[in-house]
Amino acid sequence: MTELDPGVSGTGEYVLHGNEPFLKGHFPNEPLMPGVLMIEAAAQVAGVVAQSMPGVAPLKDLKLTAMRLVKIFGAVKPGEAIIIRATVSGRLGGLVQASVEVSHGDQKLLTAELTLSGH
């Protein structure tokens, strides 16, 4: 995490080095980070934000359970750094709703509404 407003929002960064196992065959001679892994990275940042809320015990077994309004606008290539932002937009019992965005420089790569659940 590069920034954290506990329980509210956070930012993380990931550099795609080029030697990650998931790049093998994705795609030959044109490696890129799969969109589903950008979603997973965003869910992890959202989870850190959700679990850091002051005065609220962390949820057990927190996991990604729903995705809405997912839009992928671009791809990440080896050597590029992505910025992952998550803002918790709602909580109800063991459910956490978060708005997420993944970008590279000024280019927006992904936006989504994610739901995480735990107990």
BAFI-3210 file (N, C-alpha, C; in Angstrom, 3 decimals, decimal comma, padded with zeros to 6 digits):
// residues 119
n [1|2|3|4|5|6|7|8|9|10|11|12|13|14|15|16|17|18|19|20|21|22|23|24|25|26|27|28|29|30|31|32|33|34|35|36|37|38|39|40|41|42|43|44|45|46|47|48|49|50|51|52|53|54|55|56|57|58|59|60|61|62|63|64|65|66|67|68|69|70|71|72|73|74|75|76|77|78|79|80|81|82|83|84|85|86|87|88|89|90|91|92|93|94|95|96|97|98|99|100|101|102|103|104|105|106|107|108|109|110|111|112|113|114|115|116|117|118|119]
n.u [000,854|000,564|-000,743|-003,089|-006,205|-007,583|-010,164|-011,545|-010,283|-007,691|-004,475|-002,501|000,441|001,749|004,324|004,682|006,832|007,616|008,523|006,630|004,750|002,130|002,268|003,251|002,397|000,364|-000,014|001,401|004,416|003,370|003,089|000,825|-000,852|-003,457|-006,874|-008,492|-006,673|-006,025|-008,436|-008,402|-006,169|-007,181|-009,276|-007,818|-006,562|-008,863|-009,730|-007,718|-008,195|-010,840|-010,440|-009,040|-010,558|-011,098|-012,084|-013,681|-013,879|-011,730|-013,015|-013,507|-012,125|-012,378|-013,388|-013,533|-016,699|-018,534|-018,856|-019,458|-020,367|-017,903|-015,286|-012,878|-010,309|-007,782|-004,461|-001,799|001,655|004,836|007,240|005,774|004,146|001,332|-001,258|-003,396|-006,491|-008,799|-011,977|-014,008|-017,394|-019,622|-020,930|-022,324|-023,067|-021,391|-020,685|-018,917|-018,791|-017,014|-015,558|-013,410|-010,347|-007,977|-004,952|-002,482|-000,030|-001,507|-003,507|-006,537|-007,178|-008,964|-012,164|-014,450|-017,127|-016,913|-017,803|-017,058|-016,980|-017,288|-017,091]
n.v [-001,178|002,173|004,383|004,984|005,523|004,634|002,270|003,759|004,553|003,566|003,146|001,263|-000,138|-001,840|-003,382|-004,739|-007,127|-008,907|-011,466|-012,985|-015,946|-016,070|-014,744|-016,383|-017,490|-015,656|-012,981|-014,918|-013,437|-010,960|-010,087|-009,523|-008,327|-010,242|-009,169|-010,159|-010,493|-007,882|-007,149|-008,829|-007,774|-005,249|-006,016|-007,011|-004,694|-003,280|-004,982|-004,657|-002,001|-002,214|-003,934|-002,384|-000,611|001,612|000,643|-001,432|-004,854|-006,980|-008,787|-012,297|-014,620|-012,997|-012,344|-011,898|-011,564|-010,577|-008,779|-005,759|-003,627|-003,733|-002,500|-002,676|-000,871|-000,865|-002,364|-003,881|-003,904|-005,661|-004,106|-001,905|000,109|-000,186|001,673|001,156|001,881|002,018|002,558|002,336|002,052|001,258|-000,637|-003,537|-005,528|-008,466|-007,728|-005,826|-003,054|-001,751|000,799|000,661|001,410|001,013|002,177|003,395|005,637|008,427|006,994|005,368|002,073|000,175|000,001|-000,672|-001,977|-003,604|-006,356|-007,560|-010,276|-011,566|-013,015]
n.w [000,000|-000,844|000,020|002,639|003,971|006,675|006,537|004,686|002,114|-000,221|-001,795|-003,994|-005,561|-008,395|-010,183|-013,306|-014,000|-016,004|-015,847|-014,628|-013,923|-014,997|-017,388|-019,352|-022,427|-022,580|-024,087|-026,811|-027,831|-027,246|-024,434|-021,712|-018,782|-017,536|-017,515|-015,462|-013,410|-012,835|-011,699|-009,461|-008,101|-007,489|-005,809|-003,660|-002,687|-001,965|000,050|002,001|002,700|003,701|005,895|007,604|009,017|011,625|014,908|014,068|013,987|012,079|009,268|008,992|006,679|004,379|001,105|-002,482|-003,835|-005,669|-008,746|-010,404|-013,098|-014,455|-016,333|-018,798|-020,032|-021,090|-021,324|-019,368|-019,737|-019,669|-017,548|-016,949|-014,474|-012,387|-010,848|-008,198|-006,988|-004,318|-002,902|-000,150|-000,366|000,951|003,739|005,180|007,654|007,087|004,526|002,117|000,068|-002,674|-004,685|-007,416|-009,171|-011,729|-013,003|-015,355|-015,412|-016,842|-017,955|-017,693|-016,847|-015,836|-014,329|-011,665|-009,607|-006,656|-004,560|-001,415|000,859|004,161|007,440]
ca.u [000,000|001,312|-001,560|-004,207|-007,087|-008,169|-011,590|-012,153|-009,694|-006,285|-003,814|-001,386|001,169|002,342|005,118|004,691|008,252|007,787|008,867|005,538|004,282|000,873|002,519|003,576|001,282|-000,701|-000,166|002,720|005,066|002,656|002,654|000,070|-001,487|-004,878|-007,811|-008,974|-005,670|-006,191|-009,584|-007,942|-005,311|-008,073|-010,000|-006,895|-006,425|-010,137|-009,747|-006,863|-008,928|-011,974|-009,988|-008,329|-011,506|-010,962|-013,225|-014,432|-013,035|-011,573|-013,875|-012,785|-012,305|-012,838|-013,096|-014,295|-017,893|-019,332|-018,288|-020,465|-019,923|-016,485|-014,904|-011,441|-010,019|-006,430|-003,677|-000,523|002,736|006,041|007,970|004,845|003,609|-000,075|-001,740|-004,675|-007,187|-010,065|-012,728|-015,157|-018,590|-020,686|-020,736|-023,537|-022,689|-020,181|-020,519|-018,226|-018,868|-015,906|-015,315|-011,983|-009,815|-006,591|-004,455|-001,053|000,157|-002,799|-004,442|-007,404|-007,185|-010,081|-013,035|-015,418|-017,732|-016,658|-018,360|-016,272|-017,776|-016,622|-017,970]
ca.v [000,000|003,428|005,335|004,338|006,241|003,424|002,032|004,653|004,414|003,207|003,056|000,341|-000,089|-003,108|-003,302|-005,984|-007,303|-009,630|-012,864|-013,613|-017,172|-015,901|-014,134|-017,432|-017,786|-014,634|-013,714|-015,110|-012,262|-009,741|-010,364|-008,515|-008,796|-010,514|-008,280|-010,778|-010,251|-006,486|-007,163|-009,442|-006,793|-004,220|-006,619|-007,100|-003,344|-002,998|-005,771|-004,004|-000,814|-002,653|-004,569|-001,403|000,362|001,757|000,285|-002,548|-006,058|-007,510|-009,903|-013,539|-015,217|-011,976|-012,721|-011,258|-012,356|-010,055|-007,692|-005,073|-002,488|-003,884|-002,007|-002,741|000,113|-001,014|-003,489|-003,612|-004,648|-005,751|-002,866|-000,846|000,112|000,196|002,237|000,542|002,680|001,442|003,352|001,608|002,873|000,810|-001,839|-004,046|-006,799|-009,051|-007,310|-004,556|-002,588|-000,846|001,287|000,494|001,899|000,667|003,087|003,456|007,041|009,112|006,117|004,505|000,734|-000,621|000,503|-001,677|-001,995|-004,940|-006,725|-008,523|-010,777|-012,339|-013,192]
ca.w [000,000|-000,872|000,779|003,313|004,871|007,229|006,406|003,684|000,780|-000,250|-003,085|-004,071|-006,826|-008,818|-011,409|-014,070|-014,314|-017,263|-015,598|-013,883|-014,590|-015,739|-018,700|-020,330|-023,309|-022,502|-025,323|-027,435|-028,430|-026,840|-023,062|-020,982|-017,552|-017,763|-016,834|-014,230|-012,372|-012,407|-010,783|-008,210|-007,414|-006,947|-004,681|-002,533|-002,121|-001,293|001,274|002,994|003,165|004,509|007,130|008,434|009,572|013,075|015,730|013,490|013,927|010,720|008,878|008,726|005,351|003,431|-000,283|-003,555|-004,105|-006,773|-009,547|-011,208|-013,896|-014,776|-017,658|-019,031|-021,077|-021,616|-020,828|-018,716|-020,384|-018,837|-017,305|-016,570|-013,109|-012,294|-009,588|-007,878|-005,974|-003,842|-001,939|000,405|-000,565|001,836|004,558|005,814|008,254|006,509|003,128|001,883|-001,320|-002,968|-006,042|-007,686|-010,445|-012,023|-014,038|-015,677|-015,777|-016,961|-018,655|-016,890|-017,422|-015,352|-013,256|-011,259|-008,279|-006,132|-003,267|-000,660|001,979|005,202|008,603]
c.u [000,895|000,575|-002,695|-004,917|-007,941|-009,695|-012,272|-011,597|-008,222|-005,783|-002,656|-000,733|001,731|003,091|005,103|006,116|008,494|008,131|007,777|005,024|003,016|001,077|002,846|002,337|000,178|-000,151|001,203|003,194|004,373|002,158|001,891|-000,590|-002,969|-005,773|-008,303|-007,963|-005,658|-007,358|-009,159|-007,066|-006,167|-008,854|-009,097|-006,689|-007,714|-010,228|-008,896|-007,575|-010,048|-011,534|-009,298|-009,262|-011,383|-012,248|-014,073|-013,490|-012,922|-012,515|-013,014|-013,113|-012,852|-012,433|-013,981|-015,485|-018,761|-018,597|-019,420|-019,783|-018,429|-016,250|-013,388|-011,147|-008,659|-005,718|-002,386|000,520|003,953|006,796|007,081|004,374|002,144|-000,344|-003,148|-005,307|-008,490|-010,673|-013,907|-016,366|-019,757|-020,308|-022,088|-023,197|-021,367|-019,950|-019,841|-018,332|-017,735|-015,900|-013,822|-011,617|-008,367|-006,142|-002,949|-000,793|-001,195|-003,869|-005,221|-007,473|-008,411|-010,862|-014,020|-015,995|-017,583|-017,376|-017,464|-017,160|-016,921|-017,598|-017,214]
c.v [001,235|004,534|004,559|005,327|005,127|003,360|002,838|004,400|004,043|003,101|002,082|000,449|-001,471|-002,872|-004,676|-006,177|-008,018|-011,089|-013,604|-014,839|-016,984|-015,269|-015,177|-017,763|-016,738|-013,278|-013,891|-013,843|-010,944|-009,921|-009,195|-009,156|-009,036|-009,580|-008,848|-010,584|-008,790|-006,391|-007,742|-008,477|-005,705|-004,762|-006,716|-005,734|-002,974|-003,761|-005,165|-002,778|-001,231|-003,189|-003,595|-000,398|000,422|001,371|-000,855|-003,741|-006,540|-008,693|-011,130|-014,020|-014,228|-012,377|-011,951|-012,141|-011,818|-008,905|-007,084|-003,964|-002,535|-003,399|-002,039|-001,880|-000,075|-002,170|-003,006|-004,499|-004,682|-004,426|-001,720|-001,016|000,513|000,739|001,694|001,341|001,999|002,365|002,529|002,531|002,430|-000,459|-002,230|-005,433|-007,286|-008,697|-005,949|-004,244|-001,611|-000,454|001,211|001,043|001,469|001,584|002,907|004,865|007,730|008,241|005,239|003,151|-000,080|000,156|-000,616|-001,351|-003,423|-005,130|-007,791|-009,026|-011,618|-012,519|-012,854]
c.w [000,000|-000,124|001,431|004,212|005,480|007,150|005,327|002,284|000,884|-001,675|-002,975|-005,440|-007,120|-010,121|-012,065|-014,588|-015,630|-017,067|-014,805|-014,648|-015,427|-017,113|-019,768|-021,145|-023,306|-022,919|-025,964|-028,154|-028,090|-025,404|-022,442|-019,778|-017,812|-016,937|-015,519|-013,098|-011,942|-011,430|-009,439|-007,415|-006,770|-005,751|-003,456|-001,880|-001,378|000,025|002,371|003,569|004,111|005,865|008,078|009,111|011,096|013,807|015,204|013,383|012,487|010,477|008,612|007,321|004,323|002,020|-001,248|-003,878|-005,239|-007,456|-010,364|-011,986|-014,210|-016,204|-017,746|-020,249|-021,716|-020,950|-020,178|-019,370|-019,469|-018,774|-016,861|-015,137|-013,170|-010,894|-009,381|-006,739|-005,600|-002,799|-001,463|000,315|000,310|002,572|005,128|006,347|007,688|005,058|003,059|000,393|-001,543|-004,437|-006,264|-009,064|-010,552|-013,156|-014,225|-016,191|-015,771|-017,606|-017,674|-017,586|-017,033|-014,309|-012,927|-009,903|-007,786|-004,812|-002,667|000,465|002,903|006,349|009,863]
res [m|t|e|l|d|p|g|v|s|g|t|g|e|y|v|l|h|g|n|e|p|f|l|k|g|h|f|p|n|e|p|l|m|p|g|v|l|m|i|e|a|a|a|q|v|a|g|v|v|a|q|s|m|p|g|v|a|p|l|k|d|l|k|l|t|a|m|r|l|v|k|i|f|g|a|v|k|p|g|e|a|i|i|i|r|a|t|v|s|g|r|l|g|g|l|v|q|a|s|v|e|v|s|h|g|d|q|k|l|l|t|a|e|l|t|l|s|g|h]
***
